[in-house]
Amino acid sequence: MTGTGPDAPGQGGGAVCRRLAGRTAVVTGAGSGIGLATVRRLAAEGARVVCADIDEPAGRAAAEEAGGLFVRTDVTDAEDVVDLFAAAHDACGSVDISFHNAGISPPDDDSILTTGLDAWQRVQLTNLTSVYLCCQAVLPYMRRQGRGSIINTASFVAVLGAATSQISYTAAKGGVLAMSRELGVQFAREGIRVNALCPGPVNTPLLTELFAKDPQRAARRLVHVPMGRFAEAEEIAAAVAFLASDDASFVNAATFLVDGGISAAYVTPE
């Protein structure tokens, strides 16, 4: 799934700059995939990282690696989410960056013709309602500070349609995109930026497991990526670090696509 050559990740990368020194970042879904890569990147850039995950061993390991704080959190539980941000603020004195990344993509979320109500509601709760809860809980801290960067994980499927549908996932990510846009507009003059990060397919354990069961499904998707490969989690983490930093000080309410050109492509190279 990964590529080589000058455009592949990890080729000729330099030292990471420390744009986030002195800032506190909360990352949900911190124990694996994009979340774990982001924990590492934000810590490398100087942030104090608070790692939230329902998987305690994975989340604790991420926090220990980054020298940060672990808070076991079920992002679908409103009390857990409130407690997460209170713990982050109590331990670090501020919440400057909040990356809402936790999500699921279960196999029973498929075509609208076959996806049951239980699967629909489970995905909506984890992928959309959790972002609502996190934004609702973190915004009061950022409003008191007069600053903050919220990054919500949407997806390229929020801007493109697919015949290989995951109907609830797609709908949830569309909701995240619309909600991020509205919050970015509403709180812009209070020093708070809210952006929707829209990754293309990423080479994470979740995707690997999904496509290992159905190689044809992977091949059908990969042909649409102009760069000829899926993203690496570290590439998405780099985009999060940018959006979190002052380098993105005028990036707000954006649909921030990091998709290898999928959303711009009609015909891809042979």
C-alpha positions in Angstrom: 0.0 0.0 0.0 3.0 2.3 0.5 5.1 3.9 -2.2 8.8 4.7 -2.6 10.7 7.5 -4.3 10.9 11.2 -3.8 7.3 11.7 -2.9 7.0 8.9 -0.4 7.0 9.8 3.3 10.2 9.5 5.3 12.4 10.4 2.3 14.9 13.1 3.2 12.9 14.5 6.1 14.6 17.1 8.3 14.4 17.9 12.0 10.9 18.7 13.3 10.5 22.4 14.3 9.1 23.2 17.8 6.1 25.4 16.9 4.0 24.2 19.8 6.3 24.7 22.8 4.4 25.6 25.9 1.0 24.5 24.5 -1.3 21.8 25.7 -2.9 19.4 23.2 -5.7 16.9 23.7 -5.8 14.0 21.3 -8.7 11.5 21.2 -8.2 8.1 19.7 -4.6 8.6 20.8 -3.6 4.9 21.1 -3.2 4.0 17.4 -3.2 5.1 13.8 -3.5 8.8 13.1 -4.0 9.5 16.8 -0.7 7.9 17.8 1.2 9.5 15.0 -0.2 12.8 16.0 0.7 12.4 19.6 4.3 11.7 18.6 4.3 14.7 16.2 2.8 17.2 18.6 5.1 16.1 21.4 8.1 16.4 19.0 7.0 20.0 18.3 7.0 20.8 22.0 3.4 20.4 23.1 2.3 18.8 26.3 0.0 16.0 25.1 -3.0 14.6 26.8 -3.9 11.2 25.4 -7.5 10.1 25.4 -8.5 6.6 24.4 -11.0 3.9 25.5 -8.2 1.3 25.1 -6.3 1.8 28.3 -3.1 -0.1 27.5 -2.7 1.6 24.1 -3.6 5.1 25.3 -1.3 4.8 28.4 1.6 3.6 26.2 1.1 6.6 23.8 1.2 9.0 26.8 4.3 7.4 28.3 6.1 7.6 25.0 5.2 11.2 24.6 5.9 12.1 28.2 2.2 13.2 28.5 -0.9 12.4 30.5 -3.3 9.6 29.8 -7.0 9.9 30.5 -9.2 6.9 29.8 -12.2 8.3 27.9 -15.2 6.9 26.2 -15.8 9.8 23.8 -19.5 8.8 23.4 -20.1 9.5 27.1 -20.7 13.1 27.9 -19.4 12.9 31.5 -16.2 11.2 30.4 -15.6 13.9 27.8 -16.2 16.7 30.4 -13.8 14.9 32.8 -11.2 14.6 30.0 -10.9 18.4 29.4 -11.1 19.2 33.1 -8.2 16.8 33.8 -6.2 18.3 30.9 -6.8 21.9 32.2 -6.1 21.0 35.8 -2.8 19.2 35.0 -1.5 21.7 32.4 -3.2 25.0 33.0 -4.6 25.4 29.5 -6.1 23.6 26.6 -4.7 25.2 23.5 -5.2 22.4 20.9 -7.9 19.8 20.7 -7.7 17.1 18.0 -11.0 15.1 17.9 -9.9 12.0 16.0 -11.6 8.9 17.6 -13.7 7.0 15.2 -14.8 3.6 14.0 -15.5 1.9 10.6 -17.2 -1.4 11.3 -17.9 -3.9 8.6 -21.7 -3.9 9.2 -21.7 -0.2 8.0 -22.2 -0.8 4.3 -24.7 0.1 1.7 -27.9 1.8 2.9 -29.7 -1.3 1.6 -28.0 -3.6 4.1 -26.9 -1.4 7.0 -29.1 -1.8 10.0 -30.2 0.9 12.4 -27.9 -0.4 15.2 -24.8 0.0 12.9 -26.0 3.4 11.8 -26.5 4.7 15.3 -23.3 3.2 16.6 -21.2 4.9 13.9 -23.1 8.2 14.3 -22.5 8.2 18.0 -18.8 7.5 17.8 -17.9 9.5 14.7 -20.2 12.5 15.0 -21.8 12.8 18.4 -18.4 12.4 20.0 -17.0 15.4 18.1 -20.0 17.5 19.2 -19.4 16.5 22.8 -15.7 17.3 22.6 -16.2 20.7 21.0 -18.9 21.5 23.5 -16.6 20.6 26.4 -13.4 22.3 25.2 -14.8 25.6 23.9 -15.4 27.1 27.4 -11.7 26.7 28.2 -10.6 28.2 24.9 -13.1 31.1 25.2 -11.7 32.0 28.6 -8.2 31.8 27.2 -9.1 33.9 24.2 -7.3 31.4 21.9 -7.4 27.8 20.7 -7.2 25.5 17.7 -9.8 22.7 17.3 -9.2 20.1 14.6 -12.0 17.7 13.8 -11.3 14.6 11.8 -13.8 14.4 8.9 -12.8 12.6 5.7 -12.5 13.0 1.9 -15.8 11.0 1.7 -17.5 14.1 3.1 -16.9 15.8 -0.2 -17.1 12.9 -2.6 -19.6 10.1 -3.3 -18.6 6.4 -3.5 -20.4 3.4 -4.9 -18.5 1.3 -2.3 -20.5 2.9 0.4 -20.2 3.0 4.2 -23.4 5.0 4.6 -23.3 5.9 8.2 -19.5 6.7 8.2 -20.0 9.0 5.2 -23.0 10.7 6.7 -21.2 11.2 10.0 -18.1 12.7 8.4 -20.3 15.0 6.4 -21.8 16.1 9.7 -18.4 16.7 11.2 -17.4 18.9 8.2 -20.6 21.0 8.4 -20.3 21.4 12.2 -16.6 22.4 12.0 -17.4 25.1 9.4 -20.2 26.5 11.6 -18.1 26.5 14.8 -15.2 28.1 12.9 -17.4 31.0 11.9 -19.2 31.4 15.2 -16.0 31.6 17.4 -13.5 33.2 15.0 -13.6 36.6 16.7 -12.8 35.0 20.1 -9.4 33.8 18.9 -10.6 30.2 18.3 -10.0 28.4 15.0 -12.0 25.3 14.1 -11.0 23.2 11.0 -12.1 19.9 9.5 -9.2 17.7 8.6 -10.2 15.5 5.6 -7.8 12.7 5.1 -7.8 10.4 2.1 -7.3 6.6 2.7 -4.6 6.1 5.3 -2.4 3.1 5.8 -3.5 2.4 9.4 -4.4 -0.9 11.2 -8.1 -0.1 10.6 -7.7 0.2 6.8 -5.2 -2.7 6.6 -7.6 -5.0 8.5 -10.5 -3.9 6.3 -8.7 -4.4 3.0 -6.9 -7.6 4.0 -10.3 -9.2 4.1 -11.1 -7.9 0.6 -8.0 -7.1 -1.6 -10.3 -6.2 -4.5 -11.9 -3.5 -2.4 -8.4 -2.0 -1.7 -7.4 -2.2 -5.4 -10.7 -0.5 -6.4 -9.9 2.4 -4.2 -6.2 2.7 -4.8 -6.7 3.2 -8.6 -8.4 6.6 -7.8 -5.4 8.0 -5.9 -3.2 10.1 -8.3 -0.1 9.5 -6.1 -0.6 5.7 -6.4 -0.5 5.0 -2.7 -2.4 5.5 0.5 -1.2 8.1 3.0 0.9 7.3 6.0 -0.4 8.3 9.4 2.6 10.5 9.9 1.6 12.6 6.9 -1.8 13.3 8.4 -0.1 14.1 11.7 2.0 16.7 10.0 -1.2 18.4 8.7 -2.6 18.4 12.3 0.6 20.0 13.6 0.3 22.7 10.9 -3.4 23.4 11.7 -2.5 23.5 15.4 0.3 26.0 15.0 0.5 29.7 14.4 1.6 28.9 10.8 -2.1 28.3 10.2 -3.3 31.5 12.0 -5.5 32.5 9.1 -6.8 29.0 8.3 -10.3 28.7 9.8 -13.6 26.9 9.1 -11.7 25.1 6.3 -12.2 21.8 4.6 -8.6 20.8 4.9 -8.1 18.0 2.4 -5.0 15.8 2.7 -6.0 13.2 0.1 -3.2 12.7 -2.4 -5.3 14.5 -5.0 -8.3 12.1 -5.0 -10.9 14.9 -4.8 -9.3 16.7 -7.7 -9.0 13.6 -10.0 -11.0 12.6 -13.0 -8.6 10.2 -14.7 -5.5 9.1 -12.8 -2.0 8.3 -14.2 -1.5 4.8 -15.6 
